[in-house]
Amino acid sequence: MSTIHTVGDHLVYECPHCGSKVEVDEAQLDEIIDCPNTDCGQPFEATAPRGRLVRQREADVLRGEVLQAHGAADVEKDVLVRHPAMFRNAPLQYLAYLVLIVGGGLVGWAASAALMPIVAFFGAFAAVAGLVGLLGWWIQTMFRSLTVTNKRTIYREGIISRRTNEVQHDDVRNIQVDQNFLQRLFNVGRVAVSSSGQDDLEIDVRGIPDPEGVAATIRKYQ
């Protein structure tokens, strides 16, 4: 196996057969090189130097010393994804569904045991209605998302039909965060974003967890 050295900006390989130092151009990397030593002439592979993957703990220690590879900034990646909260955004509605599910189930079970079919039916109906309502609400939140990448903010919503709004970070003119007292206690709120080319708010979504953190992330990439 050949040994790699560096001289200035060049890669110099050591022939594994005779030990001669051979300067290799970048275009020849990962190719078979014939040793230029006339007394040797044996082939060897000029393997490209490979970086070592840094573990998470090491990366945390070296965070201030890490350099970004050329072109890495052009790769779009998700920084955070938020769905509207359920309980924290509408606690009374959430509790109402739970009361229907639990209360209706208990009433239906007790009425059934007491041979009261009509009451049992209405209790079971209430429990099913609460369960369907809560499940439908959860599905709606899963199909509503606010995504912040390193380049833009994107809001998507819709199950059958799909609507998407996005604002490039370079074009952001205004970021609004609204929270009432209860929302501040539960750390949820409204996040709205507008761009310099539009008068209206292009992204406006309510019930987002940690809205101040979302706004801070957008500002970080402006």
C-alpha positions as CSV (number, residue, x, y, z in Angstrom):
1,M,0.0,0.0,0.0
2,S,1.4,3.4,-1.0
3,T,2.1,6.1,1.6
4,I,0.8,9.7,1.1
5,H,2.8,12.8,1.7
6,T,2.1,16.4,0.9
7,V,4.6,18.9,-0.7
8,G,3.0,22.3,-1.0
9,D,-0.2,21.9,-2.9
10,H,0.8,18.5,-4.4
11,L,0.3,14.9,-3.3
12,V,3.4,12.8,-3.2
13,Y,3.0,9.0,-3.0
14,E,5.6,6.5,-1.9
15,C,5.9,3.6,-4.3
16,P,5.2,0.4,-2.2
17,H,7.7,-1.6,-4.3
18,C,10.8,0.6,-4.4
19,G,10.0,3.5,-2.0
20,S,10.4,6.2,-4.7
21,K,8.6,9.4,-4.1
22,V,6.1,10.0,-7.0
23,E,4.2,13.3,-7.4
24,V,0.6,12.7,-8.5
25,D,-1.9,15.1,-10.0
26,E,-5.4,15.3,-8.6
27,A,-6.8,14.0,-11.9
28,Q,-4.8,10.8,-11.4
29,L,-6.3,10.0,-8.0
30,D,-7.9,6.6,-7.5
31,E,-6.1,5.4,-10.7
32,I,-3.3,2.8,-11.2
33,I,0.1,4.6,-11.5
34,D,3.2,3.0,-13.0
35,C,6.2,3.9,-10.9
36,P,8.4,6.3,-13.0
37,N,11.5,4.8,-11.5
38,T,13.1,3.0,-14.5
39,D,14.5,0.4,-12.1
40,C,11.0,-0.4,-10.8
41,G,8.1,0.5,-13.1
42,Q,5.7,-1.5,-11.0
43,P,2.0,-0.3,-10.8
44,F,0.4,0.9,-7.6
45,E,-2.9,2.7,-6.9
46,A,-2.9,6.3,-6.0
47,T,-5.8,6.3,-3.6
48,A,-7.4,9.7,-2.7
49,P,-6.9,10.7,0.9
50,R,-10.1,10.1,2.9
51,G,-11.5,12.2,5.7
52,R,-12.5,10.7,9.0
53,L,-16.0,11.1,10.2
54,V,-16.0,13.2,13.4
55,R,-18.2,11.8,16.2
56,Q,-20.8,14.1,17.7
57,R,-18.9,14.7,21.0
58,E,-15.7,15.6,19.1
59,A,-17.7,17.9,16.9
60,D,-19.1,19.7,19.9
61,V,-15.6,20.2,21.3
62,L,-14.2,21.4,17.9
63,R,-17.3,23.5,16.9
64,G,-15.4,26.8,16.8
65,E,-12.6,25.2,14.7
66,V,-14.8,23.5,12.0
67,L,-14.5,24.9,8.5
68,Q,-17.2,24.6,5.9
69,A,-16.5,22.7,2.7
70,H,-16.8,24.6,-0.6
71,G,-20.3,24.3,-1.9
72,A,-21.8,23.0,1.4
73,A,-23.7,26.2,1.9
74,D,-25.5,25.6,-1.4
75,V,-27.1,22.4,-0.1
76,E,-30.5,23.0,1.3
77,K,-31.3,21.1,4.5
78,D,-34.1,21.3,7.1
79,V,-33.2,23.1,10.3
80,L,-36.5,22.6,12.1
81,V,-40.0,21.4,11.4
82,R,-43.0,22.4,13.5
83,H,-46.7,21.2,13.4
84,P,-49.4,23.2,15.2
85,A,-49.8,22.0,18.8
86,M,-53.1,20.4,20.0
87,F,-53.4,20.5,23.7
88,R,-51.2,23.5,24.3
89,N,-52.9,25.5,21.5
90,A,-56.5,24.6,22.4
91,P,-56.6,22.9,25.9
92,L,-60.4,23.3,26.4
93,Q,-61.2,21.7,23.1
94,Y,-58.7,18.9,23.8
95,L,-60.2,18.2,27.2
96,A,-63.7,18.3,25.7
97,Y,-62.8,15.5,23.4
98,L,-61.3,13.5,26.3
99,V,-64.5,14.0,28.3
100,L,-66.5,12.7,25.4
101,I,-64.3,9.6,24.9
102,V,-63.8,8.7,28.6
103,G,-67.2,9.8,29.9
104,G,-69.1,8.4,26.9
105,G,-67.3,5.1,27.3
106,L,-68.0,4.8,31.0
107,V,-71.7,5.7,30.6
108,G,-72.0,3.3,27.7
109,W,-70.4,0.5,29.7
110,A,-72.5,1.2,32.9
111,A,-75.7,1.5,30.9
112,S,-75.0,-1.7,29.1
113,A,-74.4,-3.6,32.4
114,A,-77.7,-2.1,33.7
115,L,-79.6,-3.2,30.6
116,M,-80.3,0.3,29.5
117,P,-79.7,0.0,25.7
118,I,-80.7,3.5,24.7
119,V,-78.4,5.2,27.2
120,A,-75.7,2.7,26.3
121,F,-76.1,3.7,22.6
122,F,-75.8,7.4,23.3
123,G,-72.8,6.8,25.6
124,A,-71.0,4.8,22.9
125,F,-72.0,7.4,20.3
126,A,-70.4,10.2,22.4
127,A,-67.2,8.2,22.9
128,V,-66.9,7.4,19.1
129,A,-67.7,11.0,18.2
130,G,-65.0,12.3,20.6
131,L,-62.5,9.7,19.2
132,V,-63.2,10.6,15.6
133,G,-63.0,14.3,16.4
134,L,-59.7,14.0,18.2
135,L,-58.2,11.8,15.4
136,G,-59.4,14.1,12.7
137,W,-57.8,17.1,14.5
138,W,-54.5,15.2,14.8
139,I,-54.5,14.3,11.1
140,Q,-55.1,18.0,10.3
141,T,-52.1,19.1,12.4
142,M,-49.9,16.4,10.8
143,F,-50.8,17.9,7.3
144,R,-49.9,21.4,8.4
145,S,-46.2,22.1,8.8
146,L,-43.9,25.0,9.1
147,T,-40.4,24.1,7.9
148,V,-37.3,26.3,8.2
149,T,-34.4,25.3,6.1
150,N,-31.0,27.1,5.8
151,K,-32.4,28.9,2.7
152,R,-36.1,29.5,3.2
153,T,-39.3,29.2,5.3
154,I,-42.0,27.0,4.0
155,Y,-45.6,26.5,5.1
156,R,-47.5,23.5,3.8
157,E,-51.1,22.5,4.5
158,G,-53.8,20.3,3.0
159,I,-54.7,16.6,2.9
160,I,-56.3,16.1,-0.5
161,S,-55.5,19.5,-2.1
162,R,-52.1,20.9,-1.1
163,R,-51.1,24.6,-0.6
164,T,-47.5,25.7,-0.1
165,N,-46.2,29.2,0.7
166,E,-42.5,30.0,1.0
167,V,-40.3,32.9,1.7
168,Q,-36.5,33.0,0.9
169,H,-34.5,34.1,4.0
170,D,-32.8,36.8,1.9
171,D,-36.2,38.4,1.1
172,V,-37.7,38.4,4.6
173,R,-38.9,41.9,5.5
174,N,-40.9,41.2,8.7
175,I,-41.4,38.4,11.2
176,Q,-44.3,38.6,13.6
177,V,-44.8,36.5,16.7
178,D,-48.2,36.9,18.6
179,Q,-49.0,35.2,21.9
180,N,-51.7,35.8,24.5
181,F,-51.2,35.1,28.2
182,L,-52.3,31.5,28.0
183,Q,-50.3,30.8,24.9
184,R,-47.2,32.3,26.7
185,L,-47.8,29.8,29.5
186,F,-47.9,26.9,27.1
187,N,-45.2,28.4,24.8
188,V,-47.2,28.4,21.6
189,G,-48.3,31.2,19.3
190,R,-48.7,32.7,15.9
191,V,-45.8,33.1,13.5
192,A,-46.2,35.3,10.4
193,V,-43.6,36.1,7.8
194,S,-43.7,38.6,4.9
195,S,-41.2,39.3,2.2
196,S,-39.9,42.6,0.8
197,G,-41.8,42.1,-2.5
198,Q,-45.3,41.6,-0.9
199,D,-47.6,43.8,1.2
200,D,-49.5,40.8,2.7
201,L,-48.2,38.2,5.0
202,E,-47.1,35.2,2.9
203,I,-46.9,32.8,5.8
204,D,-49.3,33.1,8.7
205,V,-49.7,30.0,10.9
206,R,-51.2,29.7,14.5
207,G,-50.5,27.4,17.3
208,I,-46.9,26.8,16.6
209,P,-44.8,25.5,19.5
210,D,-41.9,27.8,20.6
211,P,-42.7,30.6,18.1
212,E,-39.9,32.8,19.4
213,G,-37.4,30.0,18.7
214,V,-38.8,29.7,15.2
215,A,-38.4,33.5,14.6
216,A,-34.9,33.4,16.0
217,T,-33.9,30.6,13.7
218,I,-35.2,32.5,10.6
219,R,-33.3,35.6,11.7
220,K,-30.1,33.5,12.1
221,Y,-30.2,32.6,8.4
222,Q,-31.2,36.0,7.0
